[in-house]
């Protein structure tokens, strides 16, 4: 049975991915900031030691072996430049720690785990279209964190492919989740769809299918690839 650590598993894309992966027979250990689910580890990535504690808790629950890491946890809060210096910096640091630093820590633990065991493994990074094209004036920190995630993903893919350690990234555009709902409304609601040739935002289940594919099915030669899912609103 494939053991998967999936961060941000309590709602939206994460919840849909958990269901999709479990339907394929995988054992999924979830992560959420707050949870009362037995199959999910409570872990607040604003705390520097949280990824370390999560990793070891996930190992204990999976019998000492994790095959796939899915870095999906994310913070998407506005951070207007008009804020005070300390407020702006605190919001920047929170986003970076949750979206990028925690993902980097977990990726490091995963790579070392597979190296020590002499086995293969996969990392799936859920980044964002914002990592390519930027985001709104109030979301510098979000775009920067997702751009950093994409650079990290490419570095991992190039460094460890020879060891059978594979890295994939997914870059959704707007997705119909609770996290994006307020942003969609703030940017004009239905008017925002004019920028999406498909005419709608993605459903969480669509992104979950890509996570499932990368985690379980993607051929090894695809390592280093980034899969866009944005309704042609950003075409590379």
Secondary structure as GFF3:
##gff-version 3
##sequence-region A 1 236
A	DSSP	beta_strand	3	6	.	.	.	ID=ss1
A	DSSP	alpha_helix	12	23	.	.	.	ID=ss2
A	DSSP	beta_strand	27	32	.	.	.	ID=ss3
A	DSSP	beta_strand	40	42	.	.	.	ID=ss4
A	DSSP	alpha_helix	50	61	.	.	.	ID=ss5
A	DSSP	beta_strand	68	71	.	.	.	ID=ss6
A	DSSP	alpha_helix	85	96	.	.	.	ID=ss7
A	DSSP	pi_helix	97	101	.	.	.	ID=ss8
A	DSSP	alpha_helix	102	117	.	.	.	ID=ss9
A	DSSP	beta_strand	121	126	.	.	.	ID=ss10
A	DSSP	alpha_helix	130	133	.	.	.	ID=ss11
A	DSSP	alpha_helix	140	160	.	.	.	ID=ss12
A	DSSP	three_ten_helix	161	163	.	.	.	ID=ss13
A	DSSP	beta_strand	165	172	.	.	.	ID=ss14
A	DSSP	alpha_helix	178	186	.	.	.	ID=ss15
A	DSSP	three_ten_helix	189	195	.	.	.	ID=ss16
A	DSSP	alpha_helix	204	212	.	.	.	ID=ss17
A	DSSP	pi_helix	213	217	.	.	.	ID=ss18
A	DSSP	three_ten_helix	220	222	.	.	.	ID=ss19
A	DSSP	beta_strand	226	229	.	.	.	ID=ss20
###
